[in-house]
Amino acid sequence: MLYMDYDWDLTRAGINLDEELNTDFLGWKEGDVFKLVIIGGQKKLVKMDTLEQFVRGYKVNGQPS
């Protein structure tokens, strides 16, 4: 789905999402981890699977690893 009319603030530290963006609809939760990948020459932020987060030692959805 293409999201239009949203304000995004991109910085070296991260991306500030528009307050009106419903992340619950996307299934995103606080503590989710995303990684930058290149697929077919296109850069994407992909939500990291909770098992991969655990194996890499990241906090899984805000829970201690």
N, C-alpha and C positions, 0 to 999 in steps of 0.2 A: 504494500500500500504506500502511496506517495503522500507524505504529509506536507501540506502547504499552509502558509500564513501562520507559522510558528516562528518565534524568535529563538535563535541558538547563539550562545556565546562560546566560541572556540578559543581556547588558550593552550599554552604548553602544559598547564596543570590539568586540563580536562575540558569537559563540555558541560556548560550549564544549560539545562533543558528548559523549555518554556513551561511556565506554571500550569498552563492549560492542557499540557500533554498528559493523557491518561495512561500512565505506565502500568497500572493494574490490568488494563485491557491487553497489554502486551505480555503480561505474565511476569513482569519484572518486580523484584522485591528488593528492599534495602539490604545491602550486603552482597548483591550479585556482582560477579566479576566478569569483565569483558576483555577480550584480547584482540589485538590488531592482526589481521591475516590478509594475505594477498591471494585472491582466487581469480584465475583467468586474467591477471593484470589489473584487477579492480581491488582497491583497498576496502576492507570491511571491518567493522567492530562486531565480533561474534560473542554471544553469551557463552561463558565457559561452563561446561557441565559440572555439577556438584562433585562428582567423583574425581574429575581432573583437578578441581580446586583443592580437594582434600589431599590428593597425592602430591601436589605442588606445595602444600603447606599453607594455603590461603584460608582465611576464615570463610566458612560456608554459610551464607545468608546471616551474617552477623554472629554466628556461633563460634566459640573458640575451637581451633583445629586440634 
